[in-house]
């Protein structure tokens, strides 16, 4: 069906038909005085607004379910947590649900383009699915450096203030605000202003700060809330546990980065071997004659592309999952 459609669209007989349709379209626009630019902008804006509204509404429902304690499947929770970290890293004002809409639309577009190109729906689906997973992994991986820089800034600041806490968390923040990295200084200043100039409770202010600074701040936030409410002599020493935890996290991250680097090198080597074998099969020797004369060449090359995408996406997703699980373990520790 696709082949017949291509032959029809690219045949000589189609040009008069297209010319007639174009003339009719231009006449309609001119006669009815349709402003194409404004209409297209209006339609695009309306569609985009509806998608954003749908994402906001579903995000609100998800947050409500989390607040009342409804359990989610582990895979769904992991997916939401990963995309949440991307949104925090880039500080973009969209929801996890908006990202989901983007991936769904991307999948349908890829399937349509691939189906048009290789004329095989099954292969189009098999390639589009790991391709979307690879895009997902690439987006998350690109945010890794931002997240790591933020986490490092948080741990460095905590290493400075934890030994100095004696007269309250807010006062310590205020005295040492200059030591905070510019990436996190604004969030800490917001916390100080909330505590000094508003009636917001320390628990809520600290929770908001922890949400902005990420999992490396969560243990400190828990201790800080207890300290602000039930400060007793000697309790400030409990914050030194955070410093010790930061040392362990840094040691673990050095080892994990080395391990992930080796895995990335292995991944690139596998993909390179597969590509070289595919090129050899397509252009060298008897296999080249078979590939060029056989209709199965498209399928074989599609499978090669699919394998490369699966290897890349799988390798990156394993690393992403390991990092998220490490963050969860740190929070529970």
C-alpha positions in Angstrom: 0.0 0.0 0.0 2.8 2.4 0.9 4.7 1.5 -2.2 1.6 2.2 -4.4 1.1 5.5 -2.6 4.7 6.5 -3.3 4.4 5.6 -6.9 1.3 7.7 -7.2 2.7 10.7 -5.3 5.9 10.7 -7.3 4.4 9.9 -10.7 4.1 12.5 -13.5 0.3 12.3 -13.5 0.2 13.7 -9.9 1.6 17.2 -10.8 -1.5 18.5 -12.6 -3.7 17.3 -9.7 -1.4 19.0 -7.2 -1.4 22.1 -9.2 -5.2 22.2 -9.4 -5.5 21.6 -5.7 -3.0 24.3 -4.9 -4.8 26.7 -7.2 -8.1 25.9 -5.5 -6.6 26.4 -2.1 -5.1 29.8 -3.0 -8.4 30.9 -4.5 -10.3 29.9 -1.3 -7.8 31.7 0.9 -8.0 34.8 -1.3 -11.8 34.8 -1.7 -12.6 34.2 2.0 -9.7 36.5 3.1 -8.2 33.9 5.4 -5.1 35.0 7.3 -3.0 31.8 7.2 -0.3 33.1 9.5 -2.7 34.0 12.3 -4.8 30.9 11.8 -1.8 28.6 12.0 -0.5 30.4 15.0 -3.9 30.2 16.7 -4.3 26.5 16.0 -0.8 25.7 17.2 -1.2 27.8 20.3 -4.6 26.2 21.1 -3.2 22.7 20.6 -0.1 23.4 22.7 -2.2 25.0 25.5 -4.5 22.0 25.6 -1.6 19.6 25.9 -0.1 21.7 28.7 -3.4 21.9 30.5 -3.8 18.1 30.2 -0.4 17.7 31.7 -1.1 20.0 34.6 -4.4 18.3 35.4 -2.8 14.9 35.4 0.1 16.1 37.4 -2.4 17.5 40.0 -4.2 14.1 40.2 -0.9 12.3 40.6 0.2 14.6 43.4 -3.1 14.1 45.2 -2.8 10.4 44.9 0.8 10.6 46.4 -0.5 12.7 49.3 -3.2 10.3 50.3 -0.8 7.4 50.2 -2.0 5.5 47.1 0.8 3.1 46.0 2.2 3.2 42.4 3.9 0.6 40.5 7.7 0.6 40.9 8.3 1.2 37.2 5.9 4.2 37.1 7.4 5.7 40.3 10.9 5.2 38.9 9.9 6.9 35.6 8.4 9.9 37.4 11.4 10.3 39.7 13.8 10.2 36.7 11.9 12.8 34.7 11.4 14.9 37.9 15.2 15.1 38.3 15.5 16.3 34.7 12.9 19.0 35.2 14.7 20.1 38.4 18.1 20.1 36.7 17.0 22.3 33.8 14.5 24.3 35.9 11.8 24.1 33.2 8.2 24.7 34.0 6.6 21.6 32.6 5.3 18.4 34.3 6.2 14.7 34.0 3.0 14.3 32.1 4.0 16.9 29.5 7.2 14.9 28.9 5.1 11.7 28.5 3.0 13.5 25.8 6.2 14.4 24.0 7.5 10.8 24.0 4.1 9.5 22.7 3.9 12.0 19.9 7.6 11.3 19.0 6.9 7.6 18.9 3.9 8.0 16.5 6.0 10.4 14.3 8.9 8.0 14.1 6.6 5.0 13.3 5.0 7.0 10.5 8.3 8.2 9.0 9.9 4.7 9.2 6.8 3.0 7.8 6.9 5.4 4.9 10.7 4.7 4.4 11.0 0.9 4.9 7.4 -0.1 4.1 7.2 -2.5 7.0 5.0 -1.7 10.0 6.5 -4.3 12.3 10.1 -3.1 11.7 9.0 0.5 12.0 7.6 -0.2 15.5 10.7 -2.3 16.5 13.0 0.6 15.5 10.8 3.5 16.8 10.4 1.9 20.3 14.1 1.7 21.2 14.7 5.0 19.4 12.3 6.8 21.8 13.9 5.0 24.7 17.3 6.2 23.4 16.0 9.8 23.2 14.7 9.4 26.8 18.1 8.1 28.0 19.9 10.9 26.1 17.8 13.6 27.7 18.3 12.2 31.2 22.0 11.6 30.6 22.4 15.2 29.4 21.0 16.4 32.7 23.5 14.3 34.7 26.3 16.9 34.7 23.9 19.6 36.0 22.5 17.3 38.7 26.1 16.3 39.7 27.2 19.9 40.0 24.2 20.8 42.1 24.7 17.8 44.4 28.4 18.6 44.8 27.5 22.2 45.7 25.0 21.0 48.3 27.5 18.6 49.9 30.3 21.3 50.0 27.9 23.7 51.7 26.8 21.2 54.2 30.4 20.2 55.0 31.0 23.9 55.9 27.8 24.6 58.0 27.3 21.3 59.8 30.2 21.8 62.3 29.1 25.4 62.9 25.4 24.8 63.8 24.9 25.9 67.4 22.4 28.7 67.5 19.9 27.4 65.0 19.9 26.4 61.4 18.6 29.6 59.9 21.2 31.7 61.8 23.9 29.4 60.5 22.7 29.7 57.0 22.6 33.4 57.2 26.2 33.7 58.6 27.6 31.4 55.9 25.5 32.3 52.9 28.6 33.6 51.1 30.1 30.1 51.2 27.2 28.6 49.2 27.7 28.0 45.5 25.8 30.4 43.2 23.8 27.4 41.9 22.1 27.0 45.3 22.6 30.4 47.0 19.3 31.8 45.8 17.3 28.8 47.2 19.0 29.2 50.6 18.4 32.9 50.6 14.7 32.3 49.9 14.6 30.0 52.9 16.2 32.6 55.1 13.8 35.3 53.9 10.8 32.9 54.6 12.0 32.3 58.1 12.8 36.0 58.9 10.0 37.8 57.1 7.0 35.5 57.0 5.1 33.2 59.3 5.8 30.0 57.3 6.6 27.0 59.5 10.1 25.7 59.6 9.0 22.3 58.5 7.3 23.6 55.4 10.2 26.0 54.5 12.7 23.2 55.0 10.7 20.8 52.9 10.5 23.3 50.0 14.3 23.9 50.3 14.9 20.1 50.2 12.7 19.7 47.1 14.9 22.3 45.3 18.3 21.1 46.5 17.7 17.4 45.8 18.4 14.1 47.7 21.8 15.1 49.0 20.0 17.7 51.2 17.2 15.4 52.5 19.1 13.9 55.5 20.2 17.3 56.7 16.6 18.6 56.3 15.3 15.8 58.5 17.8 16.6 61.2 17.3 20.3 60.9 13.5 20.0 61.4 14.1 17.9 64.6 16.7 20.3 65.8 14.6 23.5 65.3 11.7 22.0 67.2 13.5 20.0 69.9 17.0 21.6 70.3 18.9 20.2 73.3 22.5 20.5 74.3 24.6 18.2 72.2 22.1 17.8 69.5 24.2 19.9 67.1 26.7 17.1 67.0 24.2 14.9 65.1 24.8 17.0 62.0 28.3 15.6 61.8 26.7 12.4 60.5 25.8 14.3 57.4 29.5 15.2 56.8 30.5 11.5 57.2 27.7 10.5 54.8 29.0 13.0 52.3 32.4 11.4 52.5 31.0 8.0 51.8 28.9 9.3 48.9 31.9 10.9 47.3 33.9 7.7 47.5 31.0 5.7 46.1 30.5 8.2 43.2 34.2 8.0 42.2 34.0 4.2 42.0 30.6 4.3 40.2 31.8 6.9 37.6 34.8 4.7 36.8 32.5 1.7 36.4 30.1 3.6 34.2 32.9 4.9 32.1 34.1 1.3 31.4 30.5 0.3 30.6 30.2 3.2 28.1 33.4 2.1 26.4 32.2 -1.5 26.1 28.9 -0.2 24.7 30.6 1.9 22.1 32.8 -1.0 21.2 29.8 -3.3 20.7 28.0 -0.7 18.5 31.1 -0.1 16.4 31.5 -3.9 15.8 27.9 -4.2 14.7 28.2 -1.2 12.4 31.4 -2.5 10.8 29.9 -5.9 10.2 26.8 -4.3 8.7 29.0 -2.2 6.4 31.0 -5.2 5.4 27.9 -7.2 4.6 26.4 -4.4 2.5 29.5 -3.5 0.5 32.1 -6.3 0.4 32.1 -9.7 -1.2 29.3 -12.2 -1.9 27.2 -10.8 1.0 27.1 -7.4 -0.8 25.7 -9.0 -3.9 23.1 -10.9 -1.9 22.1 -7.7 0.1 21.8 -5.6 -3.1 19.8 -8.2 -5.0 17.6 -9.4 -2.1 14.6 -7.6 -0.8 15.5 -8.7 2.7 18.3 -6.1 2.9 16.0 -3.5 4.4 14.9 -5.8 7.1 18.5 -6.9 8.0 19.7 -3.2 8.1 16.6 -2.3 10.2 17.4 -5.0 12.7 21.0 -3.7 12.9 19.8 -0.2 13.7 17.3 -1.7 16.2 20.1 -3.6 18.0 22.4 -0.5 18.2 19.5 1.5 19.7 18.7 -1.2 22.2 22.3 -1.5 23.3 22.6 2.3 23.8 19.2 2.8 25.5 19.7 -0.3 27.7 23.2 0.7 28.8 22.1 4.3 29.7 18.9 3.2 31.4 20.7 0.7 33.6 23.1 3.5 34.7 20.2 5.9 35.3 18.3 3.4 37.3 21.4 2.6 39.4 21.8 6.3 40.2 18.2 6.7 41.2 18.3 3.6 43.4 21.4 5.0 45.0 19.6 8.3 45.8 16.7 6.3 47.3 19.1 4.3 49.5 20.8 7.5 50.6 17.4 9.0 51.7 16.4 5.9 53.6 19.7 5.5 55.3 
